[in-house]
Amino acid sequence: MSTYNFRLDHFRIDNTRARHTDTDFVTIGLKVGDISYPTQIKAMGDLNNGTYDVGLSFSNVPVDASDTPVIFNYQIVNSGHQGQQDIDSALTMGASNLASQGASALGELVTPGTGSIWAEAASKASEWLGGILFANCDGPVAIDQVAINGATLDAWTAQKPHLEDRFYPGIDSAHGCGSNSEYHVGFTFEHVAGTLGDRPCGYVTGGTGQHVVYRANDGHIYELFINATGNWVANQLTGAVNAPAAAGRAMGYVTEGTGQHVVYRANGGHIYELFVNATGNWVARQLTGAANAPLAAGDPSAYVTGGSGQHVVYRASDGHIYELFINATSNWVSNQLTGAARAPLARGNPSGYVTEGTGQHVAYRANDGHIYELFVNATGNWVANQLTGAASAPLGAGDPFGYVTGGTGQHVVYRTNDGHIYELFVNATGNWAANQLTGAANAPTASGNPSGYVTGGTGQHVVYRANDGHIYELFVNATGHWVAHQLTGAASAPTASGNPFGYVTGETGQHVVYRANDGNIYELFTNAAGSWTRNNLSAKAGAPI
């Protein structure tokens, strides 16, 4: 996941729609995946020819994956004969109607400098705008929409902000008005510095050895760890083993207590594993190639069965969930889990977890927004279960995360379309049920995906990034109720630009790692006095952002 700003910068009038001045109203809309952001509207006043700054924007917007749909639209309407409430209502309706059309009804994915939908939008504006903005000389002077996906957005903004200036020749205005309008509109999409790679991942060796892996802005995978002298240091894993740069986040996991493994998706779509071999050196292996498996469209998740059984799950470019695992002859092989379980295709990244040491479970969000679980049943076959349906829970807007309490207690947390964090869990009667954690804890809504971890075997903790950028922890207190704690505030730590990840040292040592808005990797942890404090791991280790 990366984070972006979407901004309507300015417009220039070469010729007004009305005879003398246009009374202009500007709106911008944004839809990312299933999430529609609140429409923004600005009254510009009575304007003649000239250039006018607008400054409407959507800031720090997360885009989860390369195939996540991104729809940005704007409208400029001359309306001097309607009340503010009617105008706001019509423009909000217009933004929603535009976004609902998507790329399919309004042309192919936009290429920079081309693909404007103005000609079609102008002809449909009366319908989209509710038919109330066309009295006298009123009417639209610029309507457009950019419908792309995460991969295109990343390509446009990789080196510098993507700027466009588009020209809108006016549609016919009523008799007695001025000549047809001529407007130019400038907008910007930009990647937020230091957000490449989304969340870091922490894991533990030998019970207390801390390791944090992340993708830096140069595309390399780095490991931050505490060395023999107790200091945080850095190691560039991909460079050390001549492995390709990463296209997504890294995930670390451990076999037999101390065996280090890091999996990630390379720029070409292959899944790679970085691991410490028998001689203590980091080496690389291309898992998809070794298993003759298809290329990945998202980031992998890994889990371990029986202490040493390695399993890596990911979403392929065809939408199926695949498992890479080591078979009885010690070779990496693959299994198409969604096909084996007759389950629907996936929209996001899967999350794998284990019950009772060997029970395999993979949670993912399907194209219809439902959260599904793939698991091995009593006869050894992969089957599927629609968890949101079974629990009468709302659809998901992001990737789920699964974790286990007490060896068998299954928990899957995810973000819904309204920004709330929900937990799906197996209740005392063995049925899947749902709990709105943010509501129960009176906590703010989320702007990213949550992750969960466990202390003392059964203590539940869920961490997420709120809309204000702060990291929050939801946890079950001593009275059995879900409560919330703003960790960044408690630790006087900077706000986040990506999703957090929590892990545990020993039985109760809590650690939450995240990328801050300045690009640095921070750790929030409970100190000896039981208070949350912070560490700038990037600075301590002299590591790149």
Secondary structure, DSSP 8 states (H G I E B T S, - for coil): -EEEEEEEEEEEEEE-SSSS-EEEEEEEEEEETTEEEEEEEEEEEEE-SEEEEEEEEEEEEEE-STT-EEEEEEEEEE-SSS-HHHHHHHHHHHHHHHHHHHHHHS-SS--TT----HHHHHHHHHHHTTT-S-STT-EEEEEEEEEEEHHHHHHHHSSS-EEEEEEEE-----TTS-S--EEEEEEEEEE-TT-TT---EEEEETTTEEEEEEE-TTS-EEEEEE-TTS-EEEEEHHHHTT---BSS--EEEEETTTEEEEEEEBTTS-EEEEEE-TTS-EEEEEHHHHTT---BSS--EEEEETTTEEEEEEEBTTS-EEEEEE-TTS-EEEEEHHHHTT---BSS--EEEEETTTEEEEEEEBTTS-EEEEEE-TTS-EEEEEHHHHTT---BSS--EEEEETTTEEEEEEEBTTS-EEEEEE-TTS-EEEEEHHHHTT---BSS--EEEEETTTEEEEEEEBTTS-EEEEEE-TTS-EEEEEHHHHTT---BSS--EEEEETTTEEEEEEEBTTS-EEEEEE-TTS-EEEEEHHHHHT---
